[in-house]
Amino acid sequence: MQNKQSHRWDPVTPVLGSTESATVKSNPSTSTPENRGQGMRVAVYARYSDDKQKATSIDDQIHMCRETAERMDYVVCDALIFNDDAISGQGKKTHKRTRYLALRDAIRAGEVDVLICDQQCRLARSAKEALDFLDDMSKHNVRLLTADGFDSHEKTARLVFSIKSVFSEFFIDETRHRVFRSMNGEFDRGSMVTAIPYGYEIDVVRSNVTGQCIWSINEDEATVVRELFRHRKNGMSLSQIAAILNGRGVPTSRQEGHEKKLYWRASAIWRLLENPMYKGLYQVNFGRDKLEERRTAQRLMTDLALVSEYEWNVVQEMGKRSPPVAEKLIAQGTKGQRGAYGGGKHPFTGVFRCGTCGVYLSCHHPRSNAGTLHCIQCEHATNVGVPGRQPLYLSMKGVHVMLRWLLQQVLSADVVSRYRAVLKERLVGGREAELEAAKQDLGKAERSQARLARLLQQIEADDPVLEEQYRKTRTEVLELKHKLHELETGLRDLNVEAIRRQLDIDLSAVVDQFLADAIAPERTRALLNRIFPALILRGKTNRYTAIFEVHVKPGAILAEATDTPVLVDGNEVLWVRLTTSGSKFPSWTVDEIEPPLTETSSA
């Protein structure tokens, strides 16, 4: 390899601001044009930080760097032009700046003699990162030039570089604080301050009139959002939903501005489904500011809701993926979140749990018979000699019989009567008076917030006490709005028409509807999971008798049958014994038993 010193300035020349006295043999500023840039390997670095800035910023920076090189009689090497697009110069973003890291590797490898950039802040916005880079350049005798006049060969270069680095970092902090403060103020004044989610667009007319950013519903995209919630509520996996949208060629939320066709993914669909904006709750997660703690603000905007709160909550309960704490969930009588990429070809997949290990029972349905349910994990444990883990098998025919019995039992006259009594009690329980009191409290809090906001606008200096009082009042207003919304929703749901629809249904038709073979398996599976929060096989007392612990929600049964929200919550816990005759053509009997004092062990 060629000796690096053969084409550099004399090593005794002050480099990167060295203040030591030395006899200078050849000063770059006084060298003749004929020898100044001869053999020098000149690199350029350019960067812009925001994807909303013009991409031509890179071209402009490189152009300025070339002009700087010409003034110094240098020639930029095209192979040594490095640029990062739409990446912040903050220290926490350094690992994403691949071309910046490549530049540093080239400097450490001795492949760069001169580095030119438009401004020093293009290199880094972090003082620590910038000074670390400066040390690297000093160690490898690399000269730094900027288009705005910085030269690392000047005696005061290190001092100037350090000061500029500190101010660059201060600029980021100051900008963050101003943006944080501005976003808080705009949010409190009713403006939308976040990126526009799929399903909405800017209402240009109203925004121009009010001077605030106001959204309206994009009906084409809103139709897709409602379809996503409907499919998920009906039990489809996220991957199945993505396949449907991709099959129809529905544009994704990020397709605009991309020449390459983008496709729907399961993870992207889940990010849409978990957005509370679709139920009319606008939520902003403000970043942490050095002067303030992280703040999460919310605003009720029911006029922009695309689905009901009930539909949104149902989808959230289905979840994205199942947690691993199965035994804890069994103890609590709950299933936990459902899997995002799960599914299965049988409606009982992911419905019944093993009472020994907590996993879902697997469905095995050969062509010769109706199939069985069994615990694959207990089966594996038995194969390796783990005691007390004998696998339990159940006939799917018997399970069908038990589910039909359970639905008929829950929808019996006695249960419906208790349900009717709860609804009547809520109707006459004085909720109207509570609603009126909540409205008055909210009005008083909003007037107090408006008064404090006017005071903050009138004073010129910061007043921490007044600002803290304003934040507390703002939080109080939000809480009162939530309370009022819940009361209004409760009264709206508890109406005579909804009660009539839920109580006047044909119970036998409901049972047939839920267990019909023609229903898609994911639909039946979703229904069973909402109706039965827990279906646990606790054990078998003998070969022909199985014991189940069943948690059932009567309100969910009537809600699903009438396509209305659940009006009355609450679970009923039953212990059920399923017995078969064991003959070639078996018969099945189901009866309710008393809860055992101890868990039934596997036979």
C-alpha positions, 0 to 999 in steps of 0.5 A: 500500500502507498505510504499515506504520508507521501501525499499529506501535508507535513506532519508538523503542520497544526492539525485540528486546532493544535496549539503547540508551537512548531516550525511549519514547512508547508502551510496549505494556505500558502501552497501553490495551486500546482501542488495543493490538492495533488494526490488528495483523496477528498470525501463529501458527506451530506444529510437531511433529517426529515422525510418531509424535507426536499430530497434535493437538499442532498444535491444542494449540499453536495454542490456546495461541497464541490464548490468548496473543493474547487476553491481549495483546488481539491477534486472530490472523489465520486466514490467517496461521496456519502449521504444519509436521507431523512435521518436525524443527526441525534446520537440515538439515530447514529446506528441508522446512518449507514453511510455515515458509519461507512464514512467513519470506517473509510477514515479509520482505514486510511482511505480519506485525506480531506472531508468536506460537508456543507455545515458541521451539524450535518455530521452530528447533532450530538456533541459527544458523537461530533467530538468523538468523530473529531478525535477519529479525524485527528488520529488519522490526519484527516482535514475537515472543511465546511462550506460555511468556512470551518477549517480544521487546520486553523489553530482555534479549530477544536475550540470552534468545533466544540462550541458549534457541537454544543450549540447543535445539540442545544438547538435540537433540545430547544427545537424539541421543547418548542415543538412540544409546547406548540403541540400541547397548545394546539391540542388544547385548542382543538387542533389535530397534531398527529399524522393522519391515520388511515380512514381520515383526511384533512378537512381543507375548508374547515381548517382554513376557516378555523386556522386549525388542522381538522380531520374528516372521514375518508369514506373509501378508506373508512369502508376498508377500516370497518371491513377489517373490524368486521372480519376480525370480530368474526374470528378471521386471523390477521393473515387471512384479512391481509390475504383478502385485501391483497387479493382485491388489490386494495391500496395500503395506508402507505401506498401513496407516493410509492411507485412500487406496489405495497402489500397488506401485512398482518402486523400493519392490520393490527396497528390499525385495529388497535388505534382508539381513534376508530372508536372516537377517542383521539389519543396523543402520546407526547414525547418526553421533554427535559422540562416536563414528564411524558404526557398522554392526552386524549380527546373524545371525538365521537363524530369521527368514530368509524366503529362502535366502542363495543366492536372496538373493545371486542377486537382488542379482547381478541388481542394479537398473540396469546401470553405464555402464562396459561396456568395463571389464566386458568386460575383467573378463569380467563383465556388471555389474548388470542393469537394474531396469526392463529386460526385452524380448520376446526371451530373448536381449535383454541377453545378448550383448555387442558386443566393440567398444563393450561394449553389449548386442546388440539383437534384431531379429526380423521375421515373415519369418525367425528374426531377427538380433542386432546392435549398434545403437551400432556401427550409429549410429557407422557412419552418422556416419562413425566408422571401425572400427565396422562393425555385426555381424549374427548369425542367431538360429538360429545363436545357438541352435545355438551355445548348445546346443553350449556347454551340451552341451560344458560338461556333457560327461563331462570337465567333470562329472568335474572338478566331482565331484573338487572336491566330493569334495575339499571333503567330505574336506578337514577342514571339520569340524575347522575348524568345531569350532575356529571354535565354540571361538573364538566361545565364548571371544570371547562370554564375554569380551564378556559380562565386559566388558559386566558391568564397564561396567554396574557402573562409574558413570563413563564409561571410554573405554578399557574402552568401546573394548575392549568395541567391539573384542570385539563386532566380533570376536564378529561376525566369528567368527559370520560365519565360523562361519555360512559354515562351517556353510552350506558343510557344509550345502550340500556334502551327498551328496544335493545332489551326487547330484541335481546329478550324476545329472541327464539332461544332454540334458533340461537343455539342452532345458529351458533353451532351450525356446521355451515358457519365458517370455523373462525366465526364459530370459534370467535363466538364461543370465545366471547360466550365462554371466557373459559372452557377447561377440561379438569380431568376424567374420573374414568374412561367414559366420564369427563369433568369441565369447569365452564365460565359463561357470559349470558349477556354475550349470548344475547348480544351476539344473537341480536348483534347488539352490545353486551348490556349486562356483564358478569360470568356464571361458573358451572361444573359439568359432567359429560358421560358417554355409554361407550358403545359402538353407537354411543349416547351422551348425557350432560349434567351439572355437578357441585364444584369439587373441593380439590381439582379432579386429577387425571385418570 
